[in-house]
Amino acid sequence: MAAHLGASVTVVDRDGLGGAAVLTDCVPSKTLISVGDFMQRFEAATELGVGFEAAHAGEEATADASRVNARILALAAAQSHDIEQRLLSEGVRVCRGVGRVLAPGRVRIEAESGGAEDVDAEVVLVATGATPRVMDTARPDGERILTWQQIYALKELPERLVVVGSGVTGAELAHAYLGLGSDVTLVSSRDRVLPGEDAEAAEVLEGVFTRRGMTVLSKSRMQSVTRSGDSVTVTLTDGRTVEGSHCLLALGSVPNTTDLGLEEAGVTLKDGGFVGVDRVSRTTARGVYAAGDCTGVLMLASVAAMQGRIAMWHFLGDAVAPLDLKTVSSNVFTAPEIATVGWSQKAVDAGEIDAECVMLPLSGNPRAKMQGVRDGFVKLFARPGTGIVVGGVVVGPRASELIHPVAIAVAENLTADQLAHAFTVYPSMSGSVAEAARRLHVFRT
Ligand SMILES: Cc1cc2nc3c(=O)[nH]c(=O)nc-3n(C[C@H](O)[C@H](O)[C@H](O)COP(=O)(O)OP(=O)(O)OC[C@H]3O[C@@H](n4cnc5c(N)ncnc54)[C@H](O)[C@@H]3O)c2cc1C
């Protein structure tokens, strides 16, 4: 964006363009999930009247972990290469190495190829991301005890996988490996999975997980993980133990903000080491902006990218609107998917906003019936009186796509009536979004 606006830009990067989002986190995990989802379709086929017995008697669909992971890594590397080519074609200078802020306006680059160079700049954008959190009592070894960044080196599918942590990353990867054929146990310290998401959506997902054979251990806090040969033991704080062939740790992330010279340059770090920023991505040091996971504002690739754009628009004097988290849509890539935007049920229940709510199960949707979809719902929140849509939740197949009309309504302050009046295709899942909006209509005489 900065180059597009005419700035001369240098990017310092130590791993590869696209960062963890492309190389180890977002892109690889979604690719793995797509393979698990594909495998799961075989299970659903029987209900639709499709059988494989005659064509492949005695055969079962199996995933070849080596090939699956090789494809994932190749895809991530290709995407990183594409981004690099795009930057180079825009005239951006790309330096492979580690950056450190010496002062506002001055960055030292320790080049991967050796040597150091100091670069002067009118503006510095810190976008160093975050790293998986690890504990001393559960040290990853890259073979059996793994962070989410290490799973793509596996040559075999984990036979019995214990996933520790039931936030978005833990739930998504537990779902992926269940679909791929692993025996999965999900260890959750809270009383349900996805504690940060809509409670009814999380309940639907936990029900599906259990029905499909996953063991979900709620109110179970991990104390330690140890390995003995080919097996791992997860010990819980209440003394129970869970055995597996592999353990995947999904304990959250810590920001990459140490040894960057930030505090010396006048940048204030908040609790947990996150860079403090305002809504146009300014830090406390003049000319130093920050974006993405290192700020902890909302750990999503889409938000990171928007914070970065906002920073450049702001510094370079283009028109800019401050970041508005109430318009961010996000998705949990499980089956069903859980997509949300705007105000949440929790905020409505806590009285933070006055909103009316309609919840419509997908089981009544004709397209869902045709496709054998039973789990899921559409939920909309609208302001009483004006009927302006302020939030929504979609739980269902491809909820990540279905949330878009709701996101437009929230971003543009549309009313439920306006959302309802747009035609939807019959039959379609989006028909349920329009129907939920219709049910929010208030009859006025
Ligand atoms: C498993 C998983 C799945 C996810 N899936 C999604 C998803 O589906 N959708 C979504 O929106 N978000 C998703 N996220 C979140 C998303 O990956 C992050 O929000 C996003 O990566 C943040 O981007 P960033 O640019 O801040 O940091 P990163 O993508 O982490 O990039 C920062 C880069 O800077 C490098 N770096 C650090 N320090 C230095 C230094 N001193 N010098 C040079 N380079 C340095 C790092 O090595 C890294 O390559 C997922 C996260 C995880 C863990």
The ligand as a Gaussian input file, in Angstrom:
#p B3LYP/6-31G(d) Opt

LIG

0 1
 C       -3.092000     -22.084000      13.303000
 C       -3.561000     -20.692000      12.985000
 C       -4.518000     -20.500000      12.019000
 C       -4.931000     -19.207000      11.699000
 N       -5.910000     -19.041000      10.768000
 C       -6.365000     -17.820000      10.467000
 C       -7.411000     -17.619000       9.522000
 O       -7.932000     -18.579000       8.956000
 N       -7.812000     -16.371000       9.222000
 C       -7.250000     -15.282000       9.833000
 O       -7.659000     -14.150000       9.535000
 N       -6.255000     -15.424000      10.749000
 C       -5.808000     -16.660000      11.080000
 N       -4.819000     -16.825000      12.014000
 C       -4.197000     -15.637000      12.589000
 C       -3.155000     -15.080000      11.632000
 O       -2.254000     -16.102000      11.248000
 C       -2.403000     -13.933000      12.279000
 O       -3.314000     -13.008000      12.783000
 C       -1.484000     -13.273000      11.265000
 O       -0.432000     -14.153000      10.956000
 C       -0.893000     -11.979000      11.810000
 O       -0.079000     -11.396000      10.833000
 P        1.206000     -10.553000      11.238000
 O        1.678000      -9.928000       9.978000
 O        0.923000      -9.718000      12.394000
 O        2.283000     -11.631000      11.747000
 P        2.923000     -12.903000      11.077000
 O        2.069000     -13.485000      10.037000
 O        3.323000     -13.747000      12.251000
 O        4.237000     -12.368000      10.375000
 C        5.274000     -11.748000      11.088000
 C        6.597000     -12.115000      10.433000
 O        7.609000     -11.270000      10.940000
 C        8.757000     -12.051000      11.166000
 N        9.619000     -11.370000      12.151000
 C        9.470000     -11.331000      13.492000
 N       10.445000     -10.585000      14.055000
 C       11.216000     -10.157000      13.038000
 C       12.354000      -9.344000      12.978000
 N       12.907000      -8.817000      14.075000
 N       12.905000      -9.096000      11.771000
 C       12.370000      -9.626000      10.640000
 N       11.268000     -10.377000      10.624000
 C       10.699000     -10.659000      11.820000
 C        8.203000     -13.342000      11.673000
 O        9.166000     -14.365000      11.618000
 C        7.035000     -13.543000      10.730000
 O        7.465000     -14.168000       9.546000
 C       -4.386000     -18.095000      12.365000
 C       -3.419000     -18.298000      13.357000
 C       -3.015000     -19.580000      13.675000
 C       -1.997000     -19.775000      14.754000

